[in-house]
Amino acid sequence: MTKPWIGIPTRFQDDHTTGKIRLYLEAVLSAGGLPVMIPTFCSPDVLGEYMERLDGILLPGSSSDIDPARYGQEPHPCLGKMVPDRDALDFTLLQHADQAHLPVLGICFGAQSLNVFRGGTLIQDIPSVVSAPVFHDDHGDPEEPAARRPPQ
């Protein structure tokens, strides 16, 4: 039996996500899969070659926010940075997964991408609508769970 190839979109410009990407790669390997890192900067032709070989997709977290235009909203003043290339890659992979009937696992930002792709919306700034929110950031130790503290 051949091992399934699991595509993982990867943004190499975020130094603080390197440890987390390794954790995703290790998890796929330990589950019997072959992780395939897909760079956000690849051409549509190269992306097509990646997608032809995939058996599943893992959409990891990100320190960026999805462009609110994708779900019909204007940006909130507290919206974080956006990375259009990441949004485009996730949405292209999700479209391919739908067409090819591939399984998808979304983690954090990846779950948000999946939600928006399926027609959902997002709360752009949770502290502006929720009293005593639990803060989730990925700027700490990649070996530890997300922090429960206000952003610095």
C-alpha positions as CSV (number, residue, x, y, z in Angstrom):
1,M,0.0,0.0,0.0
2,T,1.4,3.4,-0.9
3,K,1.5,6.2,1.6
4,P,-0.9,9.1,1.1
5,W,0.6,12.4,0.0
6,I,-0.7,15.3,2.2
7,G,-0.3,18.8,0.9
8,I,0.6,21.5,3.4
9,P,0.7,25.2,2.2
10,T,3.8,26.8,3.6
11,R,4.9,30.4,4.1
12,F,8.6,30.5,4.5
13,Q,8.8,34.2,5.4
14,D,7.4,33.6,9.0
15,D,10.3,32.5,11.1
16,H,8.1,31.9,14.1
17,T,6.0,29.3,12.3
18,T,9.0,27.1,11.4
19,G,8.7,25.0,14.5
20,K,4.9,24.5,14.0
21,I,5.4,23.4,10.4
22,R,7.8,20.8,11.7
23,L,5.1,19.5,14.1
24,Y,2.6,19.2,11.2
25,L,5.2,17.3,9.1
26,E,6.0,15.0,12.0
27,A,2.3,14.4,12.6
28,V,1.6,13.4,9.0
29,L,4.7,11.2,9.0
30,S,3.7,9.4,12.2
31,A,0.2,8.9,10.8
32,G,1.7,7.1,7.8
33,G,1.5,9.9,5.3
34,L,4.0,11.8,3.2
35,P,3.9,15.5,3.9
36,V,4.3,17.7,0.8
37,M,5.2,21.3,1.5
38,I,3.6,23.7,-1.0
39,P,5.2,27.1,-1.2
40,T,2.8,30.1,-1.6
41,F,5.0,31.5,-4.4
42,C,4.7,28.6,-6.9
43,S,3.2,29.3,-10.4
44,P,-0.3,28.0,-11.3
45,D,1.3,25.3,-13.5
46,V,3.6,24.0,-10.6
47,L,0.6,24.2,-8.2
48,G,-1.3,22.0,-10.7
49,E,1.5,19.4,-10.6
50,Y,1.4,19.4,-6.8
51,M,-2.4,19.0,-6.7
52,E,-2.4,16.1,-9.2
53,R,-0.4,14.0,-6.7
54,L,-2.2,14.9,-3.4
55,D,-4.3,12.5,-1.5
56,G,-5.3,15.0,1.2
57,I,-4.7,18.5,2.4
58,L,-3.7,19.9,5.8
59,L,-4.3,23.7,6.1
60,P,-2.1,24.9,9.0
61,G,-2.3,28.0,11.1
62,S,-1.0,31.4,10.2
63,S,-0.3,34.7,11.9
64,S,-2.1,36.5,9.1
65,D,-5.8,37.3,8.7
66,I,-8.1,36.4,5.8
67,D,-9.1,39.3,3.6
68,P,-12.6,40.3,4.8
69,A,-13.5,41.0,1.1
70,R,-13.6,37.2,0.7
71,Y,-16.7,37.1,3.0
72,G,-18.2,40.4,2.0
73,Q,-17.0,42.7,4.8
74,E,-14.9,45.8,5.1
75,P,-11.7,45.5,7.1
76,H,-12.0,46.2,10.9
77,P,-9.5,48.8,12.2
78,C,-7.9,46.1,14.4
79,L,-7.6,43.5,11.6
80,G,-4.1,42.0,11.4
81,K,-1.8,41.6,8.4
82,M,-3.2,39.9,5.4
83,V,-1.2,37.7,3.0
84,P,-3.2,37.5,-0.3
85,D,-0.9,34.7,-1.6
86,R,-1.8,32.5,1.3
87,D,-5.5,33.1,1.0
88,A,-5.3,32.4,-2.8
89,L,-3.3,29.1,-2.2
90,D,-5.7,27.9,0.5
91,F,-8.7,28.6,-1.6
92,T,-7.2,27.0,-4.7
93,L,-6.4,23.9,-2.7
94,L,-9.9,23.8,-1.2
95,Q,-11.5,24.1,-4.6
96,H,-9.3,21.2,-5.8
97,A,-10.1,19.1,-2.7
98,D,-13.8,19.6,-3.5
99,Q,-13.5,18.6,-7.1
100,A,-11.2,15.6,-6.4
101,H,-13.1,14.6,-3.2
102,L,-10.0,14.8,-1.0
103,P,-10.1,15.0,2.8
104,V,-9.1,18.4,4.3
105,L,-8.0,19.2,7.9
106,G,-8.0,22.9,8.8
107,I,-6.0,24.0,11.9
108,C,-6.6,27.5,13.2
109,F,-6.2,29.8,10.2
110,G,-6.8,26.7,8.0
111,A,-10.2,26.2,9.7
112,Q,-11.0,29.8,9.0
113,S,-10.1,29.4,5.4
114,L,-12.3,26.4,5.2
115,N,-15.2,28.3,6.9
116,V,-14.9,31.2,4.5
117,F,-14.5,29.0,1.4
118,R,-17.8,27.3,2.4
119,G,-19.6,30.7,2.6
120,G,-19.1,31.5,6.3
121,T,-17.9,34.8,7.8
122,L,-15.4,35.6,10.6
123,I,-15.3,38.0,13.6
124,Q,-12.4,40.2,12.6
125,D,-11.6,41.4,16.1
126,I,-12.9,39.2,18.9
127,P,-12.0,41.6,21.8
128,S,-14.4,44.2,20.3
129,V,-17.4,41.8,20.6
130,V,-16.5,39.4,23.4
131,S,-15.9,40.4,27.0
132,A,-12.9,38.5,28.6
133,P,-11.8,36.7,25.4
134,V,-9.3,33.9,25.5
135,F,-6.3,35.2,23.4
136,H,-4.7,32.8,20.9
137,D,-1.4,33.7,19.5
138,D,1.2,31.7,17.7
139,H,4.2,33.9,18.5
140,G,5.4,31.9,21.5
141,D,7.1,28.6,21.8
142,P,5.9,26.3,19.0
143,E,6.1,23.3,21.3
144,E,3.6,24.9,23.7
145,P,-0.2,25.4,23.2
146,A,-1.5,28.8,22.2
147,A,-1.1,31.4,24.9
148,R,-4.0,32.7,27.1
149,R,-2.9,36.2,27.4
150,P,-3.6,39.6,25.7
151,P,-1.6,40.4,22.6
152,Q,1.6,42.4,23.4
